[in-house]
């Protein structure tokens, strides 16, 4: 019995630990609780086994076989004349996608593909940290992933951008059910595409909807309605549905024309879908819906149990795609290696559609002997140029003038981009004088669309980006470009991002190297258009360079840098950004693609000095792309990015570079540990340019600081300012750092705040500071756990050190006794302290006399912070007397939250108004009332040097505030905060 209890205790302790690392573990425990503790019951529930009645077995087998035939082949478009569509066995070709059990809300409008592409790296990182849960397709209806429970059925929504693989995922789900691999509890699956449902222009019932697609069910459907728990309905592509399904519209629940509670009820298709999802029709059935993110808002009020998003390919899944695309694994390896080495192309590979285009475009470079691999495309525009080149090569002889056809096709594509239109009909082709032909089918896919009982052909480009490329291409083919600058400016002015990729393609096509393959079949691009496009890019870059104060300005500048990158026009880049000194993108999310673009641009800047990319979500891959240009920066700010140890090891390389110009390096909160400290210390011992280093809020620990201390001890180390706030340093590790202070010939600023140094650590530092060779001028020891026990040592160091001018002791338990000891040091004529910070150190009026005595004799102190101490009126009155000394040099005085009342207002105002140097005064968070207003007003008027005074969070009435507020701007530069 005792062993059993111990085992249970250990088990539950393990469970508690797992709760922190596995986000849904609590849900699983709750589910077990709800289902009972019998494992067999739980397993049966999890499998959801459901027996099919004998008389339905035949139709189920027929249905499985039908679905198997429909889904076993994966059709892939090619660019070959003889084989436009190639079929592959799904099981051989399907590459696993990463699906996560979370859907991000869309917060700002941007080009749909880019919006997800930009977020992709963050999603990936969160997945690796287990903040996001990966969900398998067989788990979509598992209750542990549900956000809301329903006894009447389960609905799942799967989101993903265009080309991410939603339809292929649905095909795989149907195929796996048909082969018995998943959803054994489901007896029948019915799959529909919203694109097909658009053709239904009359009222219909669910029975006929199914029979139209699966006629062999006949009258058996009535049997199926009796067990809705065994049915799964799949609706693919909500974003393509012509009708709007408003789940927030209460009329659907009250007005008869919307009701659809029976499979035999005649109603609109949208009503059938609505009632299935809301469990009003066949309650108990399961429903799966897919959609692009743009249509997710329609489902906000829907009864969705599980939300999921297709993340695309992560890690090795990218490589798997290429291995399955190419039969020759040597070619697959060569293509993937090229993609992997090119940051732009590699980041595109999260999306299967991009992988498809990459494979088609790059394959010939690695299979044909007459192609040189080093000429393989590196920009997105070059990639698409070769995609179109391969189509022209295979189809170009089918038509006399491919240029004329491409011109017309591009005009239609441009109108589609303008109107957000991706599906074109025969009427559109006629309007642009286009005729269906083998040549045209090389660029556009033909799809069957049902209208009533008839079917008609519609056309679409294989991917939206191909449509955008063809639209850009036509700008260079037209014999009369008209006012191309007006067109580009109008496109750029659209804030919804619909033209963003189009404009990048236009910029990219203006360079000869990119245009050359296409000109082989289409003839020369119009020189006039090329010149005007280059002028426009130049205009946009120069316009944005001077407009980076706002986040919008920074984003616009980043977009214009993409134009420069796509153009690969070195002369243009040097002309526009060659003299740029500062680039700031702080808090703008930068993907590896963005980082590669910035690296390309900065490499062409001759006078570059300042690079601020704090909190830009840069990770290892992004830093890798920036690596080649980091040594050029004088000021480099990378704080708040998840660089990790591997990222900082990358940084060590530019620090070792003999041409390194980095003087200031900010790495605040970038995920460092002691693992990278040795590499960093090694780089610091070699570097001769770095003077400012901030490593605060990283888990360096004592061992990490030990390595850094060794580097600081090097006489050639030039570090002047070192910030190590909250790095896990303790009293034990302080010894190594203290021993480095004297040998260091340059270190003048040391920030050790928020470390558990304790008195022992502070004593070691105090001893080092007494050394005449120690050059420390500013020491920050806020919240380090020091008490009055180490105050005497600290005071001794202040008395003997002639260099020490700034001391920050905020948030320590010094108490009155500790401050009394410091006051002795302040009275010493050799003390050079100019700035003393004692916020929240436990002072009372008992130490005020000693402190006042020190202030009356000290001639160096200019900044004093005594905020959040219980000095009270009596304590501040004593200080006021000392501050009124004509020799007092105080410039900044902070007395917020020190317990002041109206009783001391007159004394305080009289004393402070006589200080000729006082510029900053903070009296906020006290208990002054309207009675103190005349004295405070007099203080502001008579203290001519005062520039800034804070009186907020006192007890003034709205009427009492007015006389004080009226003094704002009384003198030039005067700020009054009440």
Residue pairs with C-beta under 8 A, 6 or more apart in sequence:
15 25
15 29
18 25
19 25
19 26
21 130
22 130
23 130
23 131
23 133
24 101
24 133
24 144
24 145
27 143
27 144
27 145
28 144
31 143
31 144
32 42
35 41
35 42
35 45
36 42
46 142
47 184
47 185
48 183
48 184
48 185
48 186
49 184
49 185
50 184
50 185
50 186
50 187
50 227
50 229
50 230
52 60
52 187
52 230
53 223
55 223
56 187
56 220
56 223
56 224
59 216
59 217
59 220
60 187
60 188
62 216
63 188
63 189
63 214
63 216
63 217
64 177
64 178
64 179
64 180
65 178
66 214
66 216
67 174
67 175
67 177
67 178
67 189
67 191
68 175
68 178
68 179
70 174
71 90
71 171
71 172
71 174
71 175
71 178
72 89
72 90
72 91
72 175
73 87
73 88
73 89
73 90
74 87
74 88
74 89
74 90
74 93
74 94
74 168
74 171
75 85
75 86
75 87
76 85
76 86
76 87
76 88
76 93
76 356
77 84
77 85
77 356
77 445
77 462
78 84
78 85
78 86
78 360
79 360
79 387
79 390
79 391
79 394
79 395
79 442
80 394
81 394
81 395
81 398
81 438
84 441
84 442
90 171
90 172
90 175
91 175
92 324
93 324
94 168
94 172
94 324
95 313
95 317
95 320
95 321
95 324
95 352
96 317
96 320
97 164
97 165
97 169
97 310
97 311
97 312
97 313
97 317
97 352
98 127
98 134
98 310
98 311
98 312
98 313
98 314
98 317
99 134
99 135
99 136
99 137
99 158
99 169
99 308
99 309
99 310
99 311
100 123
100 127
100 132
100 133
100 134
100 135
100 308
100 309
100 311
101 132
101 133
101 134
101 135
101 145
101 306
101 307
101 308
102 132
102 133
102 307
102 308
102 309
103 157
103 159
103 293
103 296
103 307
103 308
103 309
104 119
104 123
104 293
104 309
106 115
106 293
106 294
106 296
109 495
109 496
109 497
110 118
110 497
110 500
111 497
111 498
111 500
111 501
112 161
112 162
112 292
112 293
112 294
112 464
113 161
113 162
113 163
113 351
113 464
113 465
113 501
114 497
114 500
114 501
115 161
115 293
116 161
116 164
116 293
117 347
117 348
117 350
117 351
117 591
117 593
118 589
118 591
118 594
119 589
120 311
120 312
120 347
120 350
120 591
121 347
121 591
121 592
121 617
121 619
121 621
121 622
122 589
122 617
123 132
123 311
124 311
124 314
125 619
125 642
126 132
127 134
127 311
127 314
133 145
135 145
135 306
135 308
137 169
137 172
137 173
137 176
137 182
138 176
138 181
138 182
138 183
139 145
140 156
140 158
140 288
140 306
140 308
141 154
141 156
141 183
141 286
141 305
141 306
142 306
143 149
143 154
143 305
145 306
145 308
146 154
146 305
146 306
147 304
147 305
147 306
147 307
148 303
148 304
148 305
149 305
150 279
150 303
150 305
152 279
152 283
152 284
153 228
153 229
153 279
153 282
153 283
153 284
153 285
153 286
153 287
154 286
154 287
154 305
154 306
155 277
155 279
155 286
155 287
155 288
155 289
155 302
155 303
155 304
155 305
155 306
156 286
156 287
156 288
156 289
156 304
156 305
156 306
156 307
156 308
157 288
157 289
157 290
157 291
157 296
157 299
157 302
157 304
157 306
157 307
157 308
158 166
158 169
158 288
158 289
158 290
158 291
158 308
158 309
158 310
159 290
159 291
159 292
159 293
159 296
159 307
159 308
159 309
159 310
160 166
160 290
160 292
160 293
160 309
160 310
160 312
161 292
161 293
161 351
162 292
162 353
162 463
162 464
163 351
163 352
163 353
163 354
163 463
163 464
164 310
164 312
164 351
164 352
164 353
165 310
165 312
165 352
166 236
166 237
166 290
166 291
166 292
166 310
167 193
167 236
167 237
167 290
168 352
169 290
169 310
170 191
170 234
170 236
170 288
170 290
173 182
173 234
173 288
174 189
174 191
174 234
176 182
176 183
177 183
177 186
177 189
177 232
178 189
183 189
183 232
185 229
185 230
186 230
186 231
186 232
186 286
187 224
187 227
187 230
187 231
188 224
188 230
188 231
188 232
189 231
189 232
189 234
190 210
190 213
190 214
190 231
190 232
190 233
190 234
191 233
191 234
191 236
192 209
192 213
192 233
192 234
192 235
192 236
193 235
193 236
193 237
193 240
194 235
194 236
194 237
194 238
194 239
194 240
194 241
195 237
195 240
195 447
195 449
196 449
196 450
197 235
197 241
197 269
198 240
198 241
198 242
198 449
199 449
199 450
199 451
199 452
199 455
200 269
200 450
200 452
201 451
201 452
202 452
203 266
203 267
203 268
204 266
204 267
204 268
204 269
204 272
205 260
205 263
205 264
205 265
205 266
205 267
205 272
206 260
206 263
206 264
206 265
206 272
206 276
206 281
206 282
207 221
207 263
207 264
209 269
209 272
210 217
210 221
211 217
211 218
211 221
217 224
221 263
224 230
224 231
225 263
225 282
228 282
228 283
228 284
228 285
229 284
229 285
231 282
231 285
231 286
232 285
232 286
232 287
232 288
233 276
233 285
233 286
233 287
233 288
234 287
234 288
234 289
235 273
235 287
235 288
235 289
235 290
236 290
237 290
237 291
238 245
238 289
238 290
238 291
238 292
238 295
238 298
238 299
239 291
239 292
239 294
239 295
241 270
243 268
243 269
243 270
244 270
244 298
245 270
245 273
245 274
245 298
246 252
246 298
247 274
247 277
247 278
247 298
247 299
247 300
247 301
247 302
248 300
248 301
251 258
252 258
252 271
252 274
257 267
258 267
258 271
258 274
259 265
259 267
259 271
259 275
259 280
260 267
260 271
260 272
260 274
260 275
260 280
260 281
261 275
261 280
261 281
262 281
263 281
263 282
272 281
275 281
276 282
276 285
276 287
277 287
277 289
277 302
277 303
277 304
278 302
278 303
279 285
279 303
289 299
289 304
291 298
291 299
293 309
311 350
312 350
312 351
312 352
313 320
313 321
313 349
313 350
313 351
313 352
313 355
314 350
318 336
318 346
318 349
318 350
318 355
319 336
321 349
321 352
321 355
321 359
322 332
322 335
322 336
322 339
322 355
322 359
323 329
323 332
323 336
325 332
325 355
325 356
325 359
326 332
326 335
326 359
326 363
328 367
331 363
331 366
331 367
334 366
334 373
335 358
335 359
335 362
335 363
335 365
335 366
338 345
338 362
338 365
338 366
338 373
338 376
339 345
339 346
339 349
339 358
339 362
340 346
342 378
343 592
343 593
343 595
343 596
343 621
343 624
343 625
344 378
344 379
344 380
344 593
344 596
345 358
345 377
345 378
345 380
345 383
346 592
347 591
347 592
347 593
347 621
348 354
348 355
348 358
348 380
348 593
349 355
349 358
353 462
353 463
356 462
357 383
357 384
357 387
357 462
357 463
357 465
357 466
358 383
360 387
360 390
361 377
361 383
361 384
361 386
361 387
361 390
362 376
362 377
362 383
362 386
364 371
364 386
364 390
365 371
365 373
365 375
365 376
365 386
366 373
366 376
377 383
377 385
377 386
379 508
379 514
379 565
379 566
379 568
380 504
380 505
380 508
380 566
381 469
381 504
381 505
381 507
381 508
381 509
381 514
381 566
382 508
382 513
382 514
384 465
384 466
384 469
384 505
385 509
385 514
385 515
385 517
385 518
386 517
387 466
387 469
388 443
388 469
388 470
388 473
388 518
389 517
389 518
389 520
389 521
391 442
391 443
392 402
392 518
392 520
392 521
392 522
393 521
394 442
395 402
395 438
395 439
395 442
396 402
396 439
396 521
398 437
398 438
398 439
399 405
399 437
399 439
402 439
402 521
402 522
403 477
403 521
403 522
403 523
405 434
405 439
405 440
406 470
406 473
406 474
406 477
406 522
407 474
407 477
407 478
408 432
408 433
408 434
409 432
409 434
409 440
409 443
409 444
409 470
409 474
410 470
410 471
410 472
410 473
410 474
410 475
410 477
411 432
411 474
412 424
412 428
412 429
412 431
412 432
412 434
413 461
413 467
413 468
413 470
413 471
413 474
414 471
414 474
414 502
415 421
416 422
416 424
416 467
416 471
417 467
417 468
417 471
417 498
417 499
417 502
418 498
420 498
422 460
422 461
422 464
422 467
423 447
423 458
423 459
423 460
424 444
424 458
424 459
424 460
425 456
425 458
425 459
426 456
426 457
428 459
429 435
429 436
429 459
434 440
436 446
436 457
443 461
443 466
443 470
444 459
444 460
444 461
444 462
445 459
445 460
445 461
445 462
446 457
446 458
446 459
447 457
447 458
447 459
447 460
448 455
448 456
448 457
448 458
449 455
449 456
449 457
449 458
450 456
461 467
461 470
465 501
468 501
468 502
468 505
469 505
471 502
471 505
472 502
472 503
472 505
472 506
472 508
472 509
473 505
473 509
473 518
475 481
475 484
475 487
475 506
475 509
475 529
475 533
476 509
476 510
476 515
476 525
476 526
476 529
476 530
477 522
477 525
477 526
478 526
478 529
479 526
481 526
481 528
481 529
481 532
484 529
484 532
484 533
484 536
485 532
485 535
485 536
488 503
488 506
488 533
488 536
489 536
491 499
491 502
491 503
492 499
492 503
492 540
500 559
503 563
504 562
504 563
504 566
505 566
506 533
507 533
507 537
507 562
507 563
507 564
507 566
507 567
508 514
508 566
508 567
508 568
509 515
509 525
509 533
510 530
510 533
510 534
510 537
510 567
510 569
511 567
511 568
511 569
513 568
514 568
515 525
518 525
519 525
534 567
534 569
534 572
537 560
537 563
537 564
537 567
537 569
537 572
537 576
538 572
538 575
538 576
540 560
540 563
541 557
541 560
541 561
541 563
541 564
541 576
541 577
542 576
544 553
544 556
544 557
544 560
545 557
545 576
545 577
545 580
547 553
547 556
547 557
548 554
548 557
548 583
548 584
551 587
551 588
554 584
554 585
554 588
555 588
558 585
558 588
558 590
558 594
558 597
558 598
561 577
561 597
561 598
561 601
562 594
562 597
564 572
564 573
564 576
564 577
564 597
564 600
564 601
565 596
565 597
565 600
565 601
567 573
570 604
573 600
573 601
573 604
574 604
574 606
577 601
577 604
577 605
578 604
578 605
578 606
578 607
579 605
579 606
579 607
580 605
580 607
580 608
581 607
581 608
581 609
581 610
582 609
582 610
582 611
582 612
583 598
583 602
583 608
583 610
583 611
583 612
584 610
584 612
585 598
585 612
585 613
585 616
586 612
586 613
586 614
586 615
586 616
586 637
587 614
587 615
587 616
588 616
589 616
589 617
590 598
590 613
590 616
590 617
590 618
590 622
591 622
592 621
592 622
592 624
592 625
594 622
595 618
595 621
595 622
595 623
595 625
595 626
596 625
598 625
598 626
598 629
599 625
599 626
599 627
599 628
599 629
602 608
602 611
602 629
602 632
603 628
603 629
603 632
605 632
608 629
608 632
608 633
609 633
609 634
609 635
610 633
610 634
610 635
611 630
611 633
611 635
611 636
611 637
612 635
612 637
613 626
613 637
613 638
613 641
614 637
614 638
614 639
614 640
614 641
614 666
614 668
615 639
615 640
615 641
616 640
616 641
617 641
617 642
618 626
618 638
618 641
618 642
618 643
619 641
619 642
619 643
619 644
619 647
620 643
620 644
620 646
620 647
620 650
622 641
623 638
623 641
623 643
623 647
623 650
623 651
624 650
627 650
627 653
627 654
630 636
630 651
630 654
630 662
631 654
631 655
631 657
631 659
631 660
631 661
631 662
632 661
633 661
633 662
634 661
634 662
634 663
634 664
635 662
635 663
635 664
636 662
636 664
636 665
636 666
637 664
637 666
638 651
638 665
638 666
638 667
638 670
639 666
639 667
639 668
639 669
639 670
639 694
640 668
640 669
640 670
641 647
641 670
642 670
642 671
643 650
643 651
643 667
643 670
643 671
643 672
644 670
644 671
644 672
645 671
645 672
645 673
645 675
645 676
646 676
647 670
647 671
648 667
648 670
648 672
648 676
648 679
648 680
649 676
649 679
651 665
651 667
651 680
651 683
652 679
652 680
652 682
652 683
653 683
654 660
654 662
655 662
655 665
655 680
655 683
655 684
655 686
655 687
655 690
656 682
656 683
656 686
656 687
660 687
660 689
660 690
661 689
662 687
662 689
662 690
663 689
663 690
663 691
663 692
664 690
664 691
664 692
665 690
665 692
665 693
665 694
666 692
666 694
667 693
667 694
667 695
667 698
668 694
668 695
668 696
668 697
668 698
668 723
669 696
669 697
669 698
670 698
671 698
672 680
672 695
672 698
672 699
672 700
672 704
673 698
673 699
673 700
673 701
673 704
674 699
674 700
674 701
674 703
674 704
674 707
676 704
677 700
677 703
677 704
677 705
677 706
677 707
677 708
678 707
680 707
680 708
680 711
681 707
681 708
681 710
681 711
682 711
684 690
684 693
684 708
684 711
684 712
684 714
684 717
684 719
685 710
685 711
685 714
685 716
685 717
687 718
688 716
688 718
689 718
690 718
690 719
691 718
691 719
691 720
691 721
691 746
692 719
692 720
692 721
693 719
693 721
693 722
693 723
694 721
694 723
695 708
695 722
695 723
695 724
695 727
696 723
696 724
696 725
696 726
696 727
696 751
697 725
697 726
697 727
698 727
699 727
699 728
700 708
700 724
700 727
700 728
700 729
701 727
701 728
701 729
701 733
702 728
702 729
702 730
702 732
702 733
702 736
703 733
704 727
704 728
705 724
705 727
705 729
705 733
705 736
705 737
706 733
706 736
708 722
708 724
708 737
709 736
709 737
709 739
709 740
710 736
710 740
711 717
711 719
712 719
712 722
712 737
712 740
712 741
712 743
712 744
712 747
713 739
713 740
713 743
713 744
714 743
715 743
715 745
717 744
717 746
718 746
719 744
719 746
719 747
720 746
720 747
720 748
720 749
721 747
721 748
721 749
722 747
722 749
722 750
722 751
723 749
723 751
723 780
724 750
724 751
724 752
724 755
725 751
725 752
725 753
725 754
725 755
725 780
726 753
726 754
726 755
727 755
728 755
729 737
729 752
729 755
729 756
729 757
729 761
730 755
730 756
730 757
730 758
730 761
731 756
731 757
731 758
731 759
731 760
731 761
731 764
732 761
733 761
734 757
734 760
734 761
734 762
734 764
734 765
735 764
737 752
737 765
738 764
738 765
738 767
738 768
739 768
740 747
741 747
741 750
741 765
741 768
741 769
741 771
741 774
741 776
742 768
742 771
742 773
742 774
743 773
744 775
745 775
746 775
747 775
747 776
748 775
748 776
748 777
748 778
748 803
749 776
749 777
749 778
750 776
750 778
750 779
750 780
751 778
751 780
752 765
752 779
752 780
752 781
752 784
753 780
753 781
753 782
753 783
753 784
753 808
753 810
754 782
754 783
754 784
755 761
755 784
756 784
756 785
757 765
757 781
757 784
757 785
757 786
758 784
758 785
758 786
759 785
759 786
759 787
759 789
759 790
760 790
761 784
762 781
762 784
762 786
762 790
762 793
762 794
763 790
763 793
765 779
765 781
765 797
766 790
766 793
766 794
766 796
766 797
767 793
767 797
768 774
769 776
769 779
769 797
769 801
769 804
770 796
770 797
770 800
770 801
774 801
774 803
775 803
776 801
776 803
776 804
777 803
777 804
777 805
777 806
778 804
778 805
778 806
778 807
778 835
779 804
779 806
779 807
779 808
780 806
780 808
781 807
781 808
781 809
781 812
782 808
782 809
782 810
782 811
782 812
782 837
782 839
783 810
783 811
783 812
784 812
785 812
785 813
786 794
786 809
786 812
786 813
786 814
787 812
787 813
787 814
787 815
787 818
788 813
788 814
788 815
788 817
788 818
788 821
791 814
791 817
791 818
791 819
791 821
791 822
792 821
794 821
794 822
794 825
795 821
795 822
795 824
795 825
796 825
797 804
798 804
798 807
798 822
798 825
798 826
798 828
798 831
798 833
799 824
799 825
799 828
799 830
799 831
800 830
801 832
802 830
802 832
803 832
804 832
804 833
805 832
805 833
805 834
805 835
805 860
806 833
806 834
806 835
807 833
807 835
807 836
807 837
808 835
808 837
809 836
809 837
809 838
809 841
810 837
810 838
810 839
810 840
810 841
810 865
811 839
811 840
811 841
812 818
812 841
813 841
813 842
814 822
814 838
814 841
814 842
814 843
815 841
815 842
815 843
816 842
816 843
816 844
816 846
816 847
817 847
818 841
819 838
819 841
819 843
819 847
819 850
819 851
820 847
820 850
822 854
823 847
823 850
823 851
823 853
823 854
824 850
824 854
825 831
825 833
826 833
826 836
826 854
826 855
826 857
826 858
826 861
827 853
827 854
827 857
827 858
831 858
831 860
832 860
833 858
833 860
833 861
834 860
834 861
834 862
834 863
835 861
835 862
835 863
835 864
836 861
836 863
836 864
836 865
837 863
837 865
838 864
838 865
838 866
838 869
839 865
839 866
839 867
839 868
839 869
839 894
840 867
840 868
840 869
841 869
842 869
843 851
843 866
843 869
843 870
843 871
843 875
844 869
844 870
844 871
844 872
844 875
845 870
845 871
845 872
845 874
845 875
845 878
847 875
848 871
848 874
848 875
848 876
848 878
848 879
849 878
851 878
851 879
851 882
852 878
852 879
852 881
852 882
853 882
855 861
855 864
855 879
855 882
855 883
855 885
855 888
855 890
856 881
856 882
856 885
856 888
859 887
859 889
860 889
861 889
861 890
862 889
862 890
862 891
862 892
862 917
863 890
863 891
863 892
864 890
864 892
864 893
864 894
865 892
865 894
866 879
866 894
866 895
866 898
867 894
867 895
867 896
867 897
867 898
867 922
867 925
868 896
868 897
868 898
869 898
870 898
870 899
871 879
871 895
871 898
871 899
872 898
872 899
872 900
873 899
873 900
873 901
873 903
873 904
875 898
876 895
876 898
876 900
876 904
876 907
876 908
877 904
877 907
877 908
880 904
880 907
880 908
880 910
880 911
880 912
881 911
882 888
883 890
883 893
883 911
883 912
883 915
884 910
884 911
884 912
884 914
884 915
886 914
886 916
888 915
888 917
889 917
890 915
890 917
890 918
891 917
891 918
891 919
891 920
892 918
892 919
892 920
892 921
893 912
893 918
893 920
893 921
893 922
894 920
894 921
894 922
895 921
895 922
895 923
895 926
896 922
896 923
896 924
896 925
896 926
896 950
897 924
897 925
897 926
898 926
899 926
899 927
900 908
900 923
900 926
900 927
900 928
901 926
901 927
901 928
902 927
902 928
902 929
902 931
902 932
905 928
905 931
905 932
905 935
905 936
906 935
908 935
908 939
909 935
909 936
909 938
909 939
912 918
912 921
912 939
912 943
913 938
913 939
913 942
913 943
915 943
915 945
916 944
916 945
917 945
918 943
918 945
918 946
919 945
919 946
919 947
919 948
920 946
920 947
920 948
920 949
921 946
921 948
921 949
921 950
922 949
922 950
923 936
923 949
923 950
923 951
923 954
924 950
924 951
924 952
924 953
924 954
924 977
925 952
925 953
925 954
926 953
926 954
927 954
927 955
928 936
928 951
928 954
928 955
928 956
929 954
929 955
929 956
929 957
929 960
930 956
930 957
930 959
930 960
933 956
933 960
933 963
933 964
936 951
936 964
937 963
937 964
937 967
939 946
940 946
940 949
940 964
940 967
940 970
940 974
940 976
941 967
941 970
944 971
946 974
947 973
947 974
947 975
948 974
948 975
948 977
949 975
949 976
949 977
950 977
951 964
951 976
951 977
951 978
952 977
952 978
956 964
956 978
961 978
964 976
964 978
965 976
965 978
967 974
967 976
968 974
968 975
968 976
